[in-house]
């Protein structure tokens, strides 16, 4: 913890002492060094990181090992489970359906899936994790979006992702760990072969005890849903991020709506927009999302829309998220996010 405080203090001094630019190599080099310190403290065996600008990756770096037993170093093209970050991709699919007029945010889920346990909730409420103007982060409710996507796209969520990954050249991504074993119709054999190659490079998941000792574990997600199961890399997620920013996936006004905090029952802003958390930090909007699979993996994305900067972090333990209470809606409780914000938000 002491070294964490030192790292954040130095980071704050750098940010206060000079204008921050994504192209500042010295700044980014030090940012990477601080990340390595945080990774070690959090007991994360392997971590991949990228900072994405308006149209490309501005910086990337890999840390530690994706396979401890075999001493295989993590790379920036190492595939990881995205866990909860899967919902950002699912949200983009649903919101594109809204753009095209096929669904409305006010539509109830039971319009598309009669008898669904979340049937009375609207699409907007599922995406924002709200009920009656009250926020409650319940990732399991996102599965209710599958019939909505099927109605709009005319195919399953998995096959919708297959096309999306192809369209945005996300060639190191797999729409569910069971994609190869199921070999669903509609996926070419060449695509399945590529998925198999990606899965062979998948980061090994680890449980880490209080003494920082890592032991091999298992990923809990065994298939693909709007809540979890997408496998990707920081480089591929960067392509998705850029496609969002430049308006290829969604209309700019739709993305702006998704990245706006709705008002709660008391009129105050809630912490979650449509697919992403939204909050202010030192007067600047921060859009973010996280993923966590206990004793297996974690992920974190932090977006600064005004600067067109995005931090992407993927790890093969739950150390990026488990101890920070991120489901409560405050990303500044994460030392990883706080480091990024301390450097890039004045």
N, C-alpha and C positions, 0 to 999 in steps of 0.2 A: 504493500500500500504506500510506503514511503516513496518508492521510486515512481509510482503512479503520480503522486502529488508533484514530484519534481518535474516529471515529463509534462504535466499539464501546465505548470508554472512557466517553464521554458517556452512551451508552445504559445502561451498567452503573451509572453514578452516579445516573441517574434512577430505575432500578429499585430501587436500594438506599435512595434517599431518600424514597420515598413508596409507599403501597400502589398496586398496579397494577390498574386496572379497564378493561375493554374500552370503557367509555363515556367515558374520559378523553380529551377532544378534543385537548388540548395534547400529550399523550403520543403519540397516534396521528398527529398532524400531524408531529411530529419523527421518528417512525418512518418516515413517508413520505419525509421529507427524506433520511434515512440510506439508504433503499432507492434513491433517485435517485442518491446518491453511489456506491453499490455497482454500480448498473446501468451508470453511466458507466465505472467502472473495469473492469468485465467486458466492455465493448464490446457491450452488448446494445442493438440498435436500438429495440425496443419491448417493454414489459413491462406486464402487467396484474396487479394484486394485490387480494386481499380477505382480511379477517379475519372469520371466521364464528363467531357465538356459538351458543347452544343452539338457537335457532329462527329466526335471520335473520342477514343480513350486518351486522356491527357497524361495518365500515369498508371502503372500497374506493377505489382510486386507479389511474390509468393514467399511464404514463410513456413518453416518446419517441415513436417513429413506427412504425406498423404497415406503412407503405409509404414508404421513404426517398425513392425517385425521384419519387414524386408528392406528397411532403410531406403524407401523411395521418397525423394524430395517432392514437395508440393510444387505445382507449376500453375501459371495463370490460365492454362487450358485444362486444368484438372477438373473433372466433373464432380459436383456435389449435389446432394438433395437440397432443393430450395425450401422445403417445408412450407411455412406460412407465406413465403414470397410467391408461391403458386397463385395465391388469390389476386395478386396484382395483374397477372396475365389473364386470369378468369374475368376480372373486372373489366379489363380492356376489351375482351370479347363481348361481354354483355353490353357495355357502353357503345360499342360499334353497332350492335343490334339496335340500340336506342337511336343512334345517329341515322340509321337506315329506316327507321320507323316501324320495325318489326315488333318491338316491345316497348313498353313504357315503364318508367321507374315506379309509377303508381299501381302497376299491375300486381295483383295478388299471386302468390306462388300457386295456390290451388287452381288458378286458371290454366296452368300448364301441367299440374300434377295433382289431380283430385285425390284427397286422402293423405297428402303429404303432411307430416306432423307440424311443419312450419307454414302450412297453407294460408292462414290468415295474414301472414306477414307480406309486405310488398317487396318487390325487387330492390327498391331503394333502401328499405330497412335491413334487408339481408346484407347488402353491400356496405352499409354504414354501421352495422352491428348495433342497431337501435330497435327499441320497441316502445311505442307511445312517447317518443321524445326522450327516452332514457337510454343511455349507452351501457352496453354490456358486451365485452369482447367474447364471442362464442364462435370459434372457428368452425365447429361442426355444422352450424346452420348454413354455411356456404355450399354444402352439398346440395341444398335445395335449388341451386342455380343450374344444375345439370339439365333438368327438363326444359328450362328456359332456353338454354343454349341449343338443345336439340330441336326445339320448335323453331328457333330463328335460323339455325344453320342447316337444318335438315339432316344432321348427322350427329354422332356422339361428340362429347367434349374432347375425347382422345383424338378422334380423326380431325376435329377442328384444329387442335394443336399441331397435328402432323402438318397440315397445310400452312399454319402460321409460322412454324419453325422453318419450313422450306422458304416461305416468302421473305423472311428476314435473315436468311443465311445463318441460322442458328444451328450449325451442323454438328456441334458437340452437345446437343441437348436431346433428351429422350422423354417422350410423353408418358411416363410411368415406368417403374422398374420391371413390370411384367409385360411390357410391349413385345419383347422378343418371344417369350415363352407362349404368350397367347396367340401371336401372329394374326391379329384380327384382319378380316378382309378389308380391303381398301388401302392397305399399306404395301408398297412394292417390296419385293424381296431385296433389292439393292438397298432400300432404306432400312429394312430390318437388319441387314448385315452391318450397316453403319451403326445402328443403335447397339448391336452386340459389341462392336469395337469400342464404343464409348463406355459401355457398362464394364468392360474389362479394365478400364482406367479409373473407374469410380473410386473416390476417396474412401478408405476404410473408416467406418464409424467407431468411435471410442467413448467409453465411460471413463470419467476421470474422478478419482477419489479426492478426499480433502487434503491429501499429501501430494497431489499432483501426479499420481501414478495412473497411467492410461492402460486400460484393458479393452481388447477388441469386443465390440458389441454388435447389435443388429439394428438396421433401420426399421422403424415401426410401419412406415408407409410401404405397402406392398402393391398398390395400384395407383391410378391417377384419379383425382377428384378436384373440384375447384378449390379445395382447402389445402391439398398437399399432393406430393408425388412427382412433381416435375423435377427432372434432373438437368442441370445446366452448369455453365462455367461463368466466371466473372466477365469474360470476353463476350460470350453470347448474351448475357443479360444486358451488357452495355449496348448491344445492337438493338435490343428491345427498348431500352431507355432512350436511345437516339431517335428511334422510329416514333416514339411517343412525343418527344420534344419537337420534332420537325413537322408533326401533323399528319404523318402517314397512316397511323392507326386510328386516331380520333380527331375530330374537328377541334381546333384550339379552344372554342368556347365550351365544348363538352369536357375536355381535360381540365379546364379552369374550374368548371362546376365540380368535377370529381375531387379536385384539390382544394375545395372550400369547405370549411367546417360547418356543418348544419347547426341550427339553433336547437337547444334542448327545450324541455317543457317549461323551464324557468326563463327562457329567452337568452341564456348564455351559450356561447359556442361549445359544441361537443368535441371530443378529441379525434373523431374519426370521420373522414369524408367517404367517398364511394370507392372503396378498395384500398385506400391509403389513410394512415393517420395524418392529421394536420395540426400544427401548433405554431406558436411564435417563439422565437428565441432572440433576445435583444432587439425586438422590434421587427424581425425579419421572419417571413413565412418559411417553415420547414415542413416538408412532406416526407413521410417515411413509412417503412413497414419492416417487420421482422419475422423470422421463422425459428421454431425451436422444436426439436424432437428429443425428448429427454434421453440422456446418456447415449446420444448418437450424433447429432448435428445441429447447426444453427446458422442463421443468416441475418444480415442487416443491410438495408438500403436507406440512405439519407439523401434527400434531394433539396437543393436550394434553388427554387425556380427563378428567382430574380437574377441569379448568377449563372444559371444553366449549368450547374455543377451537381454531380451525383456521386456519392460514395457507395461502392458495392463491396460487401464482405461476406465470404462464405467459409465455413469452418466444419471440421469433422469431429466436433464435440459440441455440447450444448453451452460452451463457455461464452459465446457472444450474447446470450440472452437470459439464461436461467436465473441468474442472481439479481437481475435489475428491475423486475416488475414492469416490463415494458407493456404488458397488456393493460396497464392502468392509463396509458396514454401520454407518458412524458419521456421522450427519448433522451433528455439530458441526464437521466439516471444512469445511462450507459457511458462508461469511460471511453469507449471506442467512438461513440457519437460525439461526446463532449470534446474529445481531441479534435475531431474534424470541424466541429462548430467553432471551437476556440481559435482555430487557424484561419477559417474562411469567412466568419461572420464578425464584423467589427463590433 
